[in-house]
Amino acid sequence: MSLVVVSNRLPFAAVRGESGEWQIEPGSGGLVTALRPVLGNRGGRWIGWPGATAEELPDAAELFQHSQKRFGYELVSVPLSAAEREGFYSGFSNEIVWPLFHDLVPLANFDPSYWAAYETVNERFADTILRVASPDDLVWVHDYHLMRVATALSARGASLRTAFFLHIPFPPLDVFLKLPWRFQVLHSLLDFDLVGFQTVRDRRNFIQCVRLLLPEVRVSGRGAVWTLRSGERELRVGSFPISVDAAGFERRARRPEVAARAAEIRAREPGGKLVLGIDRLDYTKGLPQKLEAFRTLLRRHPEMQGRVTLIQIVVPSREDIPRYQEHKTLVDRLVGEINGEFTRGGWAPIRYVHRSLEGERLSAYYRAADIALVTPLKDGMNLVSKEYCASHVDGDGVLILSEFAGAAAELQGGALLVNPYDVEGVAEALRMALTMPEGARRASFRRLRRTVRERDIYRWLDTFLRAAADHELSDYPLVADYLPAAAASGGAAR
Ligand code: G6P
């Protein structure tokens, strides 16, 4: 069976160099980071948008034509005009689905024109799939940009095997109900043969929406994978927490060059503890709340001033969308305020880096950091938390993690879990992390590293593909939900 991966972005983007020529560079974001090693290992095809509009780069196919030789799999580009990108990507995907599925209903802009653009572009993807896929391939569609692809394929009479994986959360019923196209979206998802979510919580939300909105669908199941039947059609729905190439991150982190870079990073902050945050500059990542929590720590515990530095790396993202521009202004202002309030004697509390980090430079930050502070307001999984566990190879680290990140379910045994909206609670978790004895730090971190090593991206792939290939339902490992009440007696901060 050959894989045809389909996602909004290709894992490598066309970027114009300084002298005007086009070249290919690795893309960023959870989806491509997770899937790049998968196709690199197995081969296959990856269909997606090349990173530049059809007006900017009329012949993207030419740029990607040697991909098979270069990367071990074929990259197939889907050309989109600037207007199509606007309505489909900035509009429906990122001004409607993105905020809504992250429970941020007031941030959604339900502009009715976006839906038509979404349908048209999903159809364009379906046409490209039909051009390159063979009947025994598995067409594996990824993420919220492309929920309508299976419907477009059936409308074209295709009988391909299809699977879908949602990298972001699926919202609870009362939030999903706000979507003006709620029936169309639910029906579209039911047109796939397998639908995968990150966590039990997302799968449960989805099934609840199906039960209420589409009572004719029969639902049965227990454990990780469920069966839904509607007339003659049958599909599976399950939870499959995505992960990272843990061994790959670990190997890279152990390189001497990375150790040297990590030592340089540490040398810049002599005597102090390093807290690391790495986030796309996105309002779901909870950056203002995180900064407020750090300010609260420094105000409440003046003895920490001069002894801890927050290195906050923000990766520029979706810069054409006004909401993101406003958000950047807010984050920049807060960083300025906090540094203005506390900087003294050569120490500034926040080192703010506004750029994408890859490869050894990224690994060096993970290796250097005493604490990773990962506090999204809501997140499908959050791979930064898992990358930190895999890369912080000396084993003396602390992970502070939002209970609303999908990763909380798997990492609850070793992380300090926090409610990112509770600024005082996060400040207190930081204080705990900064003062925890080494033995306790190492013991918790060992558990985290074991989990991430065991549940890596290859195991995720294997589990998902077994579900797609119709194996016994009992084979599937179930990761139990994280519930704050259960953790209140221990583990969680405060
Ligand atoms: C999240 C989404 C991905 C997306 C990534 C980066 O991880 O789940 O589908 O690719 O963010 O966002 P962007 O809009 O730049 O592709």
Boltz pocket constraint, residues with backbone or C-beta under 6 A from the ligand:
constraints:
  - pocket:
      binder: B
      contacts: [[A, 9], [A, 28], [A, 29], [A, 30], [A, 31], [A, 32], [A, 143], [A, 144], [A, 167], [A, 168], [A, 317], [A, 318]]
      max_distance: 6.0
